[in-house]
Amino acid sequence: MKLYSINAGHFKLDGGAMFGVVPKSIWNKLNPADANNMCSWATRCLLIEDGKRLILVDNGMGNKQDEKFFSYYYLHGEDTLQGSLKKHGFGMEDITDVFLTHLHFDHCGGSIKYNSDRAKLEPAFKNATYYSNEKHWQWAVNPNSREKASFLKENILPIQESGQLKFLKTGDTLMDGISIIEVNGHTEAMMLPLVKYKNQTIAYLADLIPSVGHLPIPYVMGYDVRPLETLKEKDSLLKKALDENWLLMFEHDPLVECVSLERTEKGIRAKELIKLQDL
């Protein structure tokens, strides 16, 4: 097995929304905001190569939305999903499996693209099986008012219509060495993959802990539908990760890919900053 960090691009979100009740005087030191209170975030995907399987975990926001949509998110930098895959010698057609932690647009938007004449939406990964779970799928296609702007039908429904969608059940594994944790604070039934790699466990945290700056337990995003549940889930995961020496991988941190952990007088914090390529 080999792991790759795949950056699908950078975008901006309001810093207050990303850090919830934490005052700007504190979070601005972790991820400094621009004049519009916007902070830069990554869409960092995980690529898992194992034998004939090439598994992509999440895929960023894609490029099919209109100019008005993207104007809200200030896309910047040179990284793209296709470009990042190409750097490692892969193309979109090489992906055999697309594992979607959840269906918010910045995690699954790259799943679907327009065909050559922009007349039809189709899977961007034509040879891949797409994985979600039925609880989260139903939550996404029948969205609540709070999350409606994050669940875009054009990102979601064509996956099922293509026949390439498969639902995972509680307790399923994606393959030997990849197990799944289900969490419900950020959104209903978000799935976090745990990957056994070189005698270590790497937890891909999606939006449970989006950046190294969100390690403190009270640092919870304003986007979470059940923030008190997120607190419990973070506390439980961090304790287990520390006890079992997991590495944590961040999907949205603009600079930090992975960290090891240590216990401090302020709680569990990052010990060492790590890149996958250095493991």
Secondary structure, DSSP 8 states (H G I E B T S, - for coil): -EEEEEEEEEEEEEHHHHHTTS-HHHHTTTS---TTSEEEEEEEEEEEEETTEEEEE---S-S-S-HHHHHTTT-BSS--HHHHHHHTT--GGG--EEE-S--SHHHHGGGEEE-TTSSSEEESSTT-EEEE-HHHHHHHHS--TTTTTT--HHHHHHHHHTT-EEE--TT--SBTTEEEEEE-SSSTTEEEEEEEETTEEEEE-TTTS-SGGG-STT---TT-S-HHHHHHHHHHHHHHHHHTT-EEE-SS-SS--EEEEEEETTEEEEEEEE-GGG-
